[in-house]
Amino acid sequence: MSAFSSPFMLGFDDIERVLDRVSKAANDGYPPYNIERLPKNEGQGDIIRITLAVAGFTREQLDVSVEESQLVIRGRQVDDKSRQYLHRGIAARQFQRAFVLAEGIEILGADLKDGLLSIDLARPEPERVIRKIEISSGE
């Protein structure tokens, strides 16, 4: 029985599946990455930067997309058949790394420089909403 099956947790059916996906993705260590909080910009809320070490990948070999509330980064390298290696310590690799996004997260952009792929995200300031619910007399 999970914590999300509590009668006080209404509407959280999908969270358990998301947590399962996240725990499986966390076991893969390639490529290594950092997540940092950047100084706030005027009216933008928190800025988060994800930086992945993608040395050897060109811009054309990388793909950044948002799929079903996930930020998905893919890298695809193919072997160059024209090369004849005497020693091969650097393999052509493929990877996929996914980050689950909270509702409202906005992707600001991506940049590739010096073998590091940086993706900036904005988390808007949450609005505090209070709504009064009228109680009917049941008649």
N, CA, C and O atoms as a MOPAC input file, in Angstrom:
PM7 MOZYME 1SCF
protein

 N      0.85800 1    -1.18100 1     0.00000 1
 C      0.00000 1     0.00000 1     0.00000 1
 C      0.89800 1     1.23700 1     0.00000 1
 O      1.84100 1     1.32400 1     0.78700 1
 N      0.61100 1     2.17100 1    -0.86500 1
 C      1.44000 1     3.36800 1    -0.97400 1
 C      0.81700 1     4.52200 1    -0.19800 1
 O     -0.34900 1     4.47500 1     0.19400 1
 N      1.62900 1     5.56700 1     0.01600 1
 C      1.14700 1     6.76500 1     0.70500 1
 C      0.07600 1     7.47200 1    -0.12100 1
 O     -0.75300 1     8.19700 1     0.42900 1
 N      0.09000 1     7.26700 1    -1.43300 1
 C     -0.85900 1     7.95500 1    -2.30400 1
 C     -2.23400 1     7.29000 1    -2.32200 1
 O     -3.16000 1     7.80400 1    -2.94900 1
 N     -2.37700 1     6.14900 1    -1.63800 1
 C     -3.68800 1     5.50500 1    -1.57500 1
 C     -4.48600 1     5.98100 1    -0.35800 1
 O     -5.58200 1     5.48300 1    -0.09900 1
 N     -3.93800 1     6.94300 1     0.38300 1
 C     -4.63500 1     7.51400 1     1.53100 1
 C     -5.90400 1     8.21700 1     1.06300 1
 O     -5.90300 1     8.84200 1     0.00200 1
 N     -6.99100 1     8.12700 1     1.83700 1
 C     -8.22400 1     8.81600 1     1.43800 1
 C     -8.09000 1    10.34200 1     1.48100 1
 O     -8.95500 1    11.04100 1     0.95400 1
 N     -7.03100 1    10.87300 1     2.09300 1
 C     -6.82200 1    12.31700 1     2.15300 1
 C     -6.02200 1    12.84100 1     0.97000 1
 O     -5.86400 1    14.05400 1     0.82800 1
 N     -5.51400 1    11.95900 1     0.11900 1
 C     -4.72400 1    12.33900 1    -1.05500 1
 C     -5.60200 1    12.14800 1    -2.29200 1
 O     -5.54400 1    11.10000 1    -2.93500 1
 N     -6.40000 1    13.13600 1    -2.62200 1
 C     -7.34200 1    13.03400 1    -3.73700 1
 C     -6.72400 1    13.61300 1    -5.00200 1
 O     -6.16700 1    14.71100 1    -4.98000 1
 N     -6.82200 1    12.87700 1    -6.10000 1
 C     -6.35800 1    13.37200 1    -7.39900 1
 C     -4.87100 1    13.19300 1    -7.64600 1
 O     -4.32700 1    13.82900 1    -8.54900 1
 N     -4.19300 1    12.35000 1    -6.87700 1
 C     -2.75600 1    12.14500 1    -7.03200 1
 C     -2.43800 1    10.78100 1    -7.65900 1
 O     -1.37500 1    10.21300 1    -7.40600 1
 N     -3.35100 1    10.26400 1    -8.46600 1
 C     -3.20600 1     8.92400 1    -9.04100 1
 C     -1.94300 1     8.77700 1    -9.88400 1
 O     -1.29700 1     7.73000 1    -9.84900 1
 N     -1.58600 1     9.80800 1   -10.63800 1
 C     -0.45600 1     9.70900 1   -11.55500 1
 C      0.90000 1     9.88700 1   -10.87900 1
 O      1.92600 1     9.52800 1   -11.45800 1
 N      0.92300 1    10.42600 1    -9.68500 1
 C      2.20900 1    10.73500 1    -9.04300 1
 C      3.02300 1     9.47700 1    -8.77400 1
 O      4.24400 1     9.49800 1    -8.92700 1
 N      2.38900 1     8.40200 1    -8.38200 1
 C      3.12000 1     7.16500 1    -8.11000 1
 C      3.83700 1     6.66100 1    -9.36200 1
 O      4.97100 1     6.19000 1    -9.28000 1
 N      3.17600 1     6.75800 1   -10.52400 1
 C      3.81900 1     6.36400 1   -11.77700 1
 C      5.00100 1     7.27000 1   -12.10600 1
 O      6.03500 1     6.79500 1   -12.57500 1
 N      4.85600 1     8.56600 1   -11.86400 1
 C      5.94000 1     9.51500 1   -12.11300 1
 C      7.13000 1     9.18900 1   -11.21700 1
 O      8.27000 1     9.17800 1   -11.68100 1
 N      6.87900 1     8.92700 1    -9.95300 1
 C      7.96600 1     8.58600 1    -9.02300 1
 C      8.67500 1     7.30200 1    -9.44400 1
 O      9.89200 1     7.19100 1    -9.29900 1
 N      7.93700 1     6.35100 1    -9.95400 1
 C      8.53800 1     5.11200 1   -10.44000 1
 C      9.45800 1     5.38300 1   -11.62700 1
 O     10.55800 1     4.83400 1   -11.69300 1
 N      9.01400 1     6.23200 1   -12.57500 1
 C      9.84800 1     6.59700 1   -13.73100 1
 C     11.11000 1     7.32500 1   -13.29900 1
 O     12.19500 1     7.07500 1   -13.82500 1
 N     10.96000 1     8.23500 1   -12.33000 1
 C     12.10600 1     9.01100 1   -11.85500 1
 C     13.12500 1     8.10100 1   -11.19000 1
 O     14.32500 1     8.25600 1   -11.41800 1
 N     12.68100 1     7.16700 1   -10.38100 1
 C     13.62800 1     6.28900 1    -9.69200 1
 C     14.37300 1     5.38500 1   -10.67200 1
 O     15.54500 1     5.07900 1   -10.45000 1
 N     13.72600 1     4.95700 1   -11.73800 1
 C     14.41400 1     4.14900 1   -12.75100 1
 C     15.43600 1     4.98300 1   -13.51000 1
 O     16.53300 1     4.49800 1   -13.78900 1
 N     15.10600 1     6.21900 1   -13.84800 1
 C     16.02300 1     7.08800 1   -14.59400 1
 C     17.21600 1     7.50100 1   -13.74500 1
 O     18.29400 1     7.74800 1   -14.28600 1
 N     17.05000 1     7.58200 1   -12.43400 1
 C     18.12900 1     8.03200 1   -11.55000 1
 C     19.26200 1     7.01100 1   -11.47200 1
 O     20.37700 1     7.36200 1   -11.08600 1
 N     19.00000 1     5.77300 1   -11.82700 1
 C     20.03200 1     4.73100 1   -11.74300 1
 C     21.04000 1     4.81100 1   -12.88000 1
 O     22.11400 1     4.21800 1   -12.77800 1
 N     20.73300 1     5.51700 1   -13.95000 1
 C     21.63800 1     5.64200 1   -15.08600 1
 C     22.49000 1     6.88900 1   -14.88300 1
 O     21.95400 1     7.99300 1   -14.78000 1
 N     23.81800 1     6.72600 1   -14.82400 1
 C     24.68700 1     7.84200 1   -14.50700 1
 C     25.23800 1     8.58800 1   -15.70200 1
 O     26.03700 1     9.50600 1   -15.51800 1
 N     24.84700 1     8.23600 1   -16.92800 1
 C     25.41300 1     8.89500 1   -18.09900 1
 C     24.33400 1     9.64700 1   -18.85400 1
 O     23.25900 1     9.08700 1   -19.06700 1
 N     24.55100 1    10.83700 1   -19.25500 1
 C     25.71500 1    11.66400 1   -18.94500 1
 C     25.55600 1    12.32300 1   -17.57200 1
 O     24.43700 1    12.52500 1   -17.10000 1
 N     26.68500 1    12.65500 1   -16.93600 1
 C     26.57100 1    13.33600 1   -15.64300 1
 C     25.95800 1    14.72100 1   -15.82600 1
 O     26.07800 1    15.32000 1   -16.89500 1
 N     25.30000 1    15.22900 1   -14.78100 1
 C     24.61300 1    16.51600 1   -14.89800 1
 C     24.64400 1    17.26200 1   -13.56900 1
 O     24.85100 1    16.67000 1   -12.51000 1
 N     24.43700 1    18.56000 1   -13.65000 1
 C     24.24800 1    19.43400 1   -12.49100 1
 C     22.89200 1    20.09900 1   -12.62200 1
 O     22.39000 1    20.30400 1   -13.72700 1
 N     22.30600 1    20.43200 1   -11.48800 1
 C     21.09900 1    21.25100 1   -11.45300 1
 C     21.39600 1    22.37800 1   -10.47300 1
 O     21.75500 1    22.13300 1    -9.32100 1
 N     21.24200 1    23.62000 1   -10.94200 1
 C     21.54200 1    24.75800 1   -10.07400 1
 C     20.43200 1    25.79400 1   -10.13600 1
 O     19.70400 1    25.89700 1   -11.12400 1
 N     20.32100 1    26.55500 1    -9.06100 1
 C     19.37400 1    27.66600 1    -9.00900 1
 C     20.14800 1    28.93400 1    -9.33500 1
 O     21.17800 1    29.21400 1    -8.72300 1
 N     19.65200 1    29.69900 1   -10.29800 1
 C     20.28000 1    30.95500 1   -10.69300 1
 C     19.56400 1    32.10900 1    -9.99400 1
 O     18.43800 1    31.95200 1    -9.52000 1
 N     20.22000 1    33.27000 1    -9.93100 1
 C     19.55200 1    34.42900 1    -9.32800 1
 C     18.24500 1    34.74500 1   -10.05500 1
 O     18.13800 1    34.59400 1   -11.27200 1
 N     17.26100 1    35.18200 1    -9.28300 1
 C     15.94000 1    35.49700 1    -9.85100 1
 C     16.02800 1    36.69900 1   -10.77400 1
 O     16.76800 1    37.65100 1   -10.52900 1
 N     15.24400 1    36.62200 1   -11.84600 1
 C     15.05800 1    37.77000 1   -12.73500 1
 C     13.76300 1    38.46600 1   -12.34800 1
 O     12.88800 1    37.86800 1   -11.72200 1
 N     13.64900 1    39.70800 1   -12.71800 1
 C     12.46100 1    40.50000 1   -12.39200 1
 C     11.19600 1    39.82800 1   -12.93900 1
 O     11.04600 1    39.67300 1   -14.15100 1
 N     10.29700 1    39.43300 1   -12.04600 1
 C      9.00800 1    38.89300 1   -12.44900 1
 C      9.02800 1    37.48000 1   -13.00000 1
 O      7.99800 1    37.00000 1   -13.47200 1
 N     10.18100 1    36.78600 1   -12.95600 1
 C     10.23600 1    35.44500 1   -13.53500 1
 C     10.22700 1    34.33400 1   -12.50000 1
 O     10.01200 1    33.17800 1   -12.86400 1
 N     10.44600 1    34.62700 1   -11.24600 1
 C     10.50700 1    33.58600 1   -10.24300 1
 C     11.84600 1    32.88800 1   -10.30300 1
 O     12.83400 1    33.45800 1   -10.76600 1
 N     11.87600 1    31.65500 1    -9.83500 1
 C     13.12400 1    30.88700 1    -9.81100 1
 C     13.56500 1    30.50600 1   -11.21600 1
 O     12.74600 1    30.14000 1   -12.05900 1
 N     14.87400 1    30.59600 1   -11.45800 1
 C     15.46000 1    30.10700 1   -12.70400 1
 C     16.30900 1    28.89900 1   -12.32900 1
 O     17.14900 1    28.97200 1   -11.43200 1
 N     16.08700 1    27.80900 1   -13.01300 1
 C     16.81200 1    26.56400 1   -12.76700 1
 C     17.59800 1    26.23300 1   -14.02300 1
 O     17.06700 1    26.31700 1   -15.13100 1
 N     18.86200 1    25.85800 1   -13.85600 1
 C     19.69600 1    25.46400 1   -14.99200 1
 C     20.11900 1    24.01200 1   -14.80500 1
 O     20.67800 1    23.63300 1   -13.77600 1
 N     19.83500 1    23.20600 1   -15.83500 1
 C     20.31300 1    21.82300 1   -15.89100 1
 C     21.47300 1    21.82100 1   -16.86900 1
 O     21.32400 1    22.26200 1   -18.00900 1
 N     22.63700 1    21.32400 1   -16.43300 1
 C     23.81400 1    21.26000 1   -17.28900 1
 C     24.26300 1    19.81300 1   -17.40000 1
 O     24.52500 1    19.15700 1   -16.39200 1
 N     24.35000 1    19.31600 1   -18.63800 1
 C     24.79400 1    17.94400 1   -18.88900 1
 C     26.15300 1    17.97100 1   -19.56800 1
 O     26.40200 1    18.79600 1   -20.44700 1
 N     27.03400 1    17.06200 1   -19.15400 1
 C     28.34800 1    16.92300 1   -19.77600 1
 C     28.19400 1    16.02500 1   -21.00700 1
 O     28.03800 1    14.81000 1   -20.88600 1
 N     28.24200 1    16.64100 1   -22.19200 1
 C     27.99200 1    15.91300 1   -23.44200 1
 C     29.18500 1    16.06300 1   -24.38700 1
 O     29.00800 1    16.26800 1   -25.58700 1
 N     30.39800 1    15.95900 1   -23.84300 1
 C     31.60300 1    16.09700 1   -24.66600 1
 C     31.56200 1    15.09500 1   -25.81400 1
 O     31.21600 1    13.92900 1   -25.62100 1
 N     31.91700 1    15.55600 1   -26.99900 1
 C     31.93400 1    14.69700 1   -28.17900 1
 C     30.65900 1    14.71800 1   -28.98700 1
 O     30.63400 1    14.21200 1   -30.10900 1
 N     29.59000 1    15.29600 1   -28.44200 1
 C     28.32700 1    15.39700 1   -29.17300 1
 C     28.25100 1    16.75300 1   -29.85200 1
 O     28.59000 1    17.77900 1   -29.26300 1
 N     27.80200 1    16.74300 1   -31.09300 1
 C     27.56900 1    17.99500 1   -31.80300 1
 C     26.12900 1    18.44100 1   -31.56000 1
 O     25.31600 1    17.67500 1   -31.04400 1
 N     25.82300 1    19.66300 1   -31.92800 1
 C     24.47300 1    20.20800 1   -31.78400 1
 C     23.45700 1    19.33800 1   -32.53900 1
 O     22.33800 1    19.12800 1   -32.07000 1
 N     23.86100 1    18.83600 1   -33.71300 1
 C     22.96000 1    18.01800 1   -34.52300 1
 C     22.70100 1    16.64700 1   -33.90200 1
 O     21.68900 1    16.01900 1   -34.21100 1
 N     23.58400 1    16.17500 1   -33.04400 1
 C     23.42400 1    14.86200 1   -32.41900 1
 C     22.62500 1    14.91400 1   -31.12600 1
 O     22.38400 1    13.88100 1   -30.50100 1
 N     22.21300 1    16.11000 1   -30.72400 1
 C     21.45700 1    16.29700 1   -29.49000 1
 C     20.03700 1    16.74000 1   -29.79800 1
 O     19.79700 1    17.46700 1   -30.76200 1
 N     19.10400 1    16.29700 1   -28.97500 1
 C     17.70800 1    16.67800 1   -29.13200 1
 C     17.14000 1    16.98400 1   -27.75000 1
 O     17.26800 1    16.17700 1   -26.82900 1
 N     16.51900 1    18.13600 1   -27.61000 1
 C     15.88100 1    18.54300 1   -26.36000 1
 C     14.40800 1    18.76900 1   -26.66700 1
 O     14.06700 1    19.54000 1   -27.56400 1
 N     13.53300 1    18.09400 1   -25.91800 1
 C     12.09500 1    18.23600 1   -26.17000 1
 C     11.32100 1    18.09500 1   -24.86300 1
 O     11.84900 1    17.62100 1   -23.85700 1
 N     10.06600 1    18.51400 1   -24.89900 1
 C      9.15300 1    18.31600 1   -23.77800 1
 C      8.10200 1    17.32800 1   -24.24200 1
 O      7.40000 1    17.55600 1   -25.22700 1
 N      8.00600 1    16.22000 1   -23.51000 1
 C      7.06800 1    15.15000 1   -23.84700 1
 C      6.28900 1    14.77200 1   -22.60000 1
 O      6.86200 1    14.27300 1   -21.63200 1
 N      4.99300 1    15.00700 1   -22.62000 1
 C      4.11300 1    14.62700 1   -21.51000 1
 C      4.67000 1    15.08200 1   -20.17300 1
 O      4.89300 1    14.26100 1   -19.28300 1
 N      4.89200 1    16.35200 1   -20.02300 1
 C      5.39600 1    16.99900 1   -18.80400 1
 C      6.76300 1    16.48100 1   -18.36100 1
 O      7.08200 1    16.48900 1   -17.17200 1
 N      7.56200 1    16.03400 1   -19.31800 1
 C      8.93500 1    15.64800 1   -19.04500 1
 C      9.86500 1    16.38900 1   -20.00100 1
 O      9.57300 1    16.52000 1   -21.19000 1
 N     10.98000 1    16.86900 1   -19.47400 1
 C     12.04900 1    17.40300 1   -20.30100 1
 C     12.90500 1    16.20500 1   -20.68500 1
 O     13.46000 1    15.53300 1   -19.81600 1
 N     13.01400 1    15.93200 1   -21.98300 1
 C     13.74700 1    14.75800 1   -22.46300 1
 C     14.92900 1    15.23000 1   -23.29900 1
 O     14.76500 1    15.98700 1   -24.25600 1
 N     16.13200 1    14.76900 1   -22.92300 1
 C     17.34700 1    15.10100 1   -23.66300 1
 C     17.89500 1    13.79900 1   -24.22400 1
 O     18.13200 1    12.83800 1   -23.49100 1
 N     18.09300 1    13.78500 1   -25.54000 1
 C     18.62300 1    12.59000 1   -26.20700 1
 C     19.90600 1    12.95000 1   -26.93100 1
 O     20.03800 1    14.04400 1   -27.47900 1
 N     20.84300 1    12.02900 1   -26.92900 1
 C     22.06200 1    12.16800 1   -27.70000 1
 C     22.27000 1    10.91600 1   -28.52500 1
 O     22.13400 1     9.80100 1   -28.02100 1
 N     22.60300 1    11.09900 1   -29.80800 1
 C     22.80900 1     9.95000 1   -30.70700 1
 C     24.09300 1    10.15600 1   -31.48900 1
 O     24.20300 1    11.09500 1   -32.27700 1
 N     25.05900 1     9.28300 1   -31.27400 1
 C     26.27900 1     9.27700 1   -32.07100 1
 C     26.30100 1     7.99000 1   -32.87100 1
 O     25.83800 1     6.95000 1   -32.40300 1
 N     26.83600 1     8.06100 1   -34.06900 1
 C     26.98100 1     6.86200 1   -34.89200 1
 C     28.46100 1     6.64500 1   -35.17500 1
 O     29.23400 1     7.59800 1   -35.27800 1
 N     28.83600 1     5.39600 1   -35.29800 1
 C     30.22800 1     5.05500 1   -35.60500 1
 C     30.62100 1     5.55700 1   -36.97900 1
 O     29.85600 1     5.43700 1   -37.93500 1
 N     31.79700 1     6.11100 1   -37.07500 1
 C     32.36400 1     6.52800 1   -38.35100 1
 C     33.10600 1     5.32000 1   -38.91800 1
 O     34.20900 1     4.99700 1   -38.47600 1
 N     32.50200 1     4.66200 1   -39.89000 1
 C     33.06700 1     3.42300 1   -40.45500 1
 C     34.34700 1     3.67300 1   -41.24600 1
 O     35.09400 1     2.73600 1   -41.52700 1
 N     34.60600 1     4.92400 1   -41.60500 1
 C     35.80700 1     5.21100 1   -42.40000 1
 C     37.07700 1     5.25100 1   -41.53600 1
 O     38.18700 1     5.24300 1   -42.07000 1
 N     36.92200 1     5.29400 1   -40.23000 1
 C     38.09200 1     5.35900 1   -39.34700 1
 C     38.57700 1     3.95900 1   -38.99500 1
 O     37.78900 1     3.02900 1   -38.82800 1
 N     39.90400 1     3.83600 1   -38.88800 1
 C     40.50200 1     2.56600 1   -38.49500 1
 C     41.25600 1     2.80500 1   -37.18100 1
 O     42.29900 1     3.45900 1   -37.16700 1
 N     40.72600 1     2.27500 1   -36.09500 1
 C     41.27600 1     2.53400 1   -34.76900 1
 C     42.36800 1     1.52200 1   -34.41600 1
 O     42.22200 1     0.32700 1   -34.67200 1
 N     43.46700 1     2.01400 1   -33.82500 1
 C     44.48800 1     1.15200 1   -33.23400 1
 C     44.11400 1     0.86400 1   -31.78000 1
 O     44.40400 1    -0.21200 1   -31.25600 1
 N     43.47600 1     1.82400 1   -31.14500 1
 C     42.92200 1     1.64900 1   -29.79800 1
 C     41.62700 1     2.45500 1   -29.74100 1
 O     41.57400 1     3.58500 1   -30.22600 1
 N     40.59900 1     1.88300 1   -29.15900 1
 C     39.30600 1     2.57500 1   -29.08800 1
 C     38.86600 1     2.64500 1   -27.63600 1
 O     38.37100 1     1.66600 1   -27.07800 1
 N     39.05000 1     3.80400 1   -27.03100 1
 C     38.62100 1     4.01700 1   -25.65600 1
 C     37.41600 1     4.93400 1   -25.56100 1
 O     36.79200 1     5.04100 1   -24.50600 1
 N     37.08700 1     5.60100 1   -26.67100 1
 C     35.93900 1     6.50600 1   -26.70800 1
 C     34.90600 1     5.90700 1   -27.65600 1
 O     35.08500 1     5.92000 1   -28.87400 1
 N     33.85100 1     5.39700 1   -27.09700 1
 C     32.83200 1     4.74200 1   -27.92100 1
 C     31.78100 1     5.74700 1   -28.35900 1
 O     31.50900 1     6.72000 1   -27.65500 1
 N     31.19300 1     5.51000 1   -29.51800 1
 C     30.01700 1     6.28000 1   -29.94400 1
 C     28.87800 1     5.84600 1   -29.03200 1
 O     28.62300 1     4.65200 1   -28.87200 1
 N     28.20200 1     6.80700 1   -28.44000 1
 C     27.18300 1     6.47900 1   -27.44200 1
 C     25.84400 1     7.07700 1   -27.80500 1
 O     25.73400 1     7.98500 1   -28.62800 1
 N     24.84300 1     6.53600 1   -27.16400 1
 C     23.50100 1     7.10500 1   -27.20800 1
 C     23.03600 1     7.24300 1   -25.77200 1
 O     23.41200 1     6.44900 1   -24.91000 1
 N     22.22400 1     8.24700 1   -25.51700 1
 C     21.66400 1     8.39000 1   -24.17700 1
 C     20.30600 1     9.05500 1   -24.26400 1
 O     19.95400 1     9.69900 1   -25.25300 1
 N     19.57100 1     8.87300 1   -23.20400 1
 C     18.32300 1     9.59700 1   -23.00100 1
 C     18.23700 1     9.90400 1   -21.51700 1
 O     18.36000 1     9.01000 1   -20.68000 1
 N     18.02700 1    11.15800 1   -21.20000 1
 C     17.88000 1    11.58000 1   -19.81100 1
 C     16.59400 1    12.37300 1   -19.73600 1
 O     16.36900 1    13.26700 1   -20.55100 1
 N     15.73800 1    12.05800 1   -18.75900 1
 C     14.44000 1    12.72600 1   -18.63500 1
 C     14.29500 1    13.33100 1   -17.24400 1
 O     14.71400 1    12.74400 1   -16.24700 1
 N     13.69900 1    14.50700 1   -17.19800 1
 C     13.41200 1    15.20400 1   -15.95500 1
 C     11.92200 1    15.50400 1   -15.93300 1
 O     11.39400 1    16.07800 1   -16.88500 1
 N     11.24100 1    15.12800 1   -14.86700 1
 C      9.81300 1    15.38900 1   -14.74300 1
 C      9.63500 1    16.85000 1   -14.34800 1
 O     10.27500 1    17.33300 1   -13.41500 1
 N      8.76100 1    17.54600 1   -15.06600 1
 C      8.53100 1    18.97000 1   -14.83900 1
 C      7.24800 1    19.19200 1   -14.05500 1
 O      6.22600 1    18.56000 1   -14.32200 1
 N      7.31400 1    20.09000 1   -13.09100 1
 C      6.10700 1    20.48900 1   -12.36900 1
 C      5.24600 1    21.33500 1   -13.29400 1
 O      5.74200 1    21.91400 1   -14.26100 1
 N      3.97900 1    21.40400 1   -12.99900 1
 C      3.07600 1    22.20800 1   -13.81600 1
 C      3.49800 1    23.67000 1   -13.75000 1
 O      3.80100 1    24.18900 1   -12.67600 1
 N      3.51500 1    24.32300 1   -14.89000 1
 C      3.86000 1    25.73200 1   -14.94900 1
 C      5.31800 1    26.01200 1   -15.26300 1
 O      5.67100 1    27.15900 1   -15.53600 1
 N      6.18000 1    24.99300 1   -15.23200 1
 C      7.59800 1    25.19500 1   -15.55700 1
 C      7.70700 1    25.54400 1   -17.03600 1
 O      7.09300 1    24.89800 1   -17.88500 1
 N      8.48800 1    26.56300 1   -17.33000 1
 C      8.66800 1    27.01500 1   -18.70400 1
 C     10.12700 1    26.83600 1   -19.10600 1
 O     11.02800 1    27.18100 1   -18.34200 1
 N     10.36500 1    26.29600 1   -20.30400 1
 C     11.71900 1    26.13000 1   -20.82300 1
 C     12.11900 1    27.44700 1   -21.47700 1
 O     11.45600 1    27.91500 1   -22.40300 1
 N     13.20900 1    28.04500 1   -20.99000 1
 C     13.66400 1    29.32700 1   -21.53200 1
 C     14.57400 1    29.14900 1   -22.73200 1
 O     14.57500 1    29.98800 1   -23.63300 1
 N     15.36200 1    28.05300 1   -22.76500 1
 C     16.25400 1    27.83900 1   -23.88700 1
 C     17.34800 1    26.84700 1   -23.53500 1
 O     17.48800 1    26.43600 1   -22.38300 1
 N     18.12300 1    26.46700 1   -24.54700 1
 C     19.22800 1    25.52500 1   -24.38700 1
 C     20.45000 1    26.07100 1   -25.10500 1
 O     20.33100 1    26.76000 1   -26.11800 1
 N     21.63100 1    25.75500 1   -24.57100 1
 C     22.87900 1    26.26400 1   -25.12100 1
 C     23.94700 1    25.17400 1   -25.00900 1
 O     24.06000 1    24.51600 1   -23.97500 1
 N     24.72900 1    24.98700 1   -26.07600 1
 C     25.82700 1    24.02400 1   -26.08300 1
 C     27.13300 1    24.79000 1   -26.20900 1
 O     27.35500 1    25.50100 1   -27.18900 1
 N     28.00500 1    24.63900 1   -25.19600 1
 C     29.28200 1    25.34200 1   -25.20800 1
 C     30.31100 1    24.52500 1   -24.44400 1
 O     30.06500 1    24.09400 1   -23.31700 1
 N     31.47300 1    24.31300 1   -25.07100 1
 C     32.59600 1    23.60700 1   -24.43800 1
 C     32.20700 1    22.22500 1   -23.90900 1
 O     32.67600 1    21.81300 1   -22.84800 1
 N     31.35800 1    21.51400 1   -24.63800 1
 C     30.97300 1    20.15900 1   -24.23900 1
 C     29.92900 1    20.09900 1   -23.14200 1
 O     29.65800 1    19.02700 1   -22.60000 1
 N     29.33300 1    21.25000 1   -22.80400 1
 C     28.29500 1    21.29200 1   -21.77600 1
 C     26.99800 1    21.80500 1   -22.39200 1
 O     26.96700 1    22.87000 1   -23.00900 1
 N     25.93300 1    21.03500 1   -22.21500 1
 C     24.60800 1    21.43200 1   -22.68000 1
 C     23.85900 1    22.00300 1   -21.48300 1
 O     23.61000 1    21.29400 1   -20.50900 1
 N     23.49900 1    23.28200 1   -21.55200 1
 C     22.76800 1    23.94500 1   -20.46800 1
 C     21.35200 1    24.24600 1   -20.92300 1
 O     21.13100 1    24.77000 1   -22.01400 1
 N     20.40200 1    23.90700 1   -20.07000 1
 C     18.98900 1    24.15800 1   -20.34800 1
 C     18.43700 1    24.96700 1   -19.18000 1
 O     18.50500 1    24.54000 1   -18.02800 1
 N     17.89100 1    26.14000 1   -19.49000 1
 C     17.34000 1    27.01600 1   -18.45600 1
 C     15.82700 1    26.87600 1   -18.39800 1
 O     15.14600 1    26.84700 1   -19.42300 1
 N     15.31900 1    26.79100 1   -17.17500 1
 C     13.89200 1    26.65600 1   -16.93300 1
 C     13.46200 1    27.73500 1   -15.95500 1
 O     14.24300 1    28.14000 1   -15.09300 1
 N     12.23900 1    28.19800 1   -16.07900 1
 C     11.68400 1    29.18300 1   -15.16100 1
 C     10.52600 1    28.55800 1   -14.40100 1
 O      9.63900 1    27.92000 1   -14.96900 1
 N     10.57500 1    28.76700 1   -13.10100 1
 C      9.46200 1    28.32500 1   -12.26100 1
 C      8.75600 1    29.58200 1   -11.78200 1
 O      9.28000 1    30.29600 1   -10.92800 1
 N      7.57000 1    29.86400 1   -12.32100 1
 C      6.89000 1    31.10700 1   -11.96800 1
 C      6.51900 1    31.15000 1   -10.48700 1
 O      6.32400 1    30.12000 1    -9.84300 1
 N      6.42800 1    32.37000 1    -9.97400 1
 C      5.98500 1    32.54800 1    -8.59600 1
 C      4.56100 1    32.01400 1    -8.47500 1
 O      3.69600 1    32.37700 1    -9.27200 1
 N      4.31100 1    31.16200 1    -7.49200 1
 C      2.94500 1    30.64300 1    -7.36100 1
 C      2.00100 1    31.73600 1    -6.87400 1
 O      2.34500 1    32.55000 1    -6.01800 1
 N      0.81500 1    31.72600 1    -7.44000 1
 C     -0.22800 1    32.65000 1    -7.00000 1
 C     -0.94800 1    32.02900 1    -5.82800 1
 O     -1.30900 1    30.85200 1    -5.84500 1
 N     -1.14700 1    32.82900 1    -4.82700 1
 C     -1.90600 1    32.33200 1    -3.68100 1
 C     -3.37800 1    32.58100 1    -3.96500 1
 O     -3.82000 1    33.72600 1    -4.05800 1
 N     -4.12500 1    31.50400 1    -4.10100 1
 C     -5.53500 1    31.60300 1    -4.45200 1
 C     -6.37500 1    31.08700 1    -3.29400 1
 O     -6.20300 1    29.95800 1    -2.83300 1
 N     -7.26700 1    31.91900 1    -2.84400 1
 C     -8.22300 1    31.49600 1    -1.82000 1
 C     -9.60800 1    31.67900 1    -2.42700 1
 O     -9.95800 1    32.75900 1    -2.90200 1
 N    -10.37400 1    30.61800 1    -2.40100 1
 C    -11.72100 1    30.65400 1    -2.99600 1
 C    -12.71900 1    30.17700 1    -1.96500 1
 O    -12.55800 1    29.09500 1    -1.40000 1
 N    -13.71000 1    30.94100 1    -1.72000 1
 C    -14.75200 1    30.57200 1    -0.75700 1
 C    -15.78200 1    29.69600 1    -1.45000 1
 O    -16.24100 1    30.00900 1    -2.54900 1
 N    -16.13700 1    28.60500 1    -0.80600 1
 C    -17.14100 1    27.67400 1    -1.32100 1
 C    -18.43800 1    27.90200 1    -0.54600 1
 O    -18.47900 1    27.77500 1     0.67800 1
 N    -19.49100 1    28.23900 1    -1.28300 1
 C    -20.79000 1    28.45000 1    -0.63300 1
 C    -21.38700 1    27.11800 1    -0.22000 1
 O    -21.26700 1    26.12000 1    -0.93200 1
 N    -22.01300 1    27.11300 1     0.90200 1
 C    -22.67800 1    25.89900 1     1.42700 1
 C    -24.17100 1    26.06100 1     1.19700 1
 O    -24.78900 1    27.01300 1     1.67400 1
 N    -24.74600 1    25.10800 1     0.45500 1
 C    -26.19000 1    25.18400 1     0.19000 1
 C    -26.95300 1    24.56700 1     1.35500 1
 O    -26.40200 1    23.81000 1     2.15400 1
 N    -28.21500 1    24.90500 1     1.42700 1
 C    -29.05000 1    24.40400 1     2.53800 1
 C    -29.56100 1    22.99200 1     2.27700 1
 O    -30.13900 1    22.37400 1     3.17100 1
 N    -29.36000 1    22.47600 1     1.07600 1
 C    -29.78800 1    21.11500 1     0.73900 1
 C    -31.26900 1    20.99600 1     0.47800 1
 O    -31.78700 1    19.88000 1     0.42500 1
 N    -31.95800 1    22.07900 1     0.31600 1
 C    -33.41500 1    22.03200 1     0.07700 1
 C    -33.73600 1    22.05500 1    -1.38400 1
 O    -34.90800 1    22.02200 1    -1.75900 1

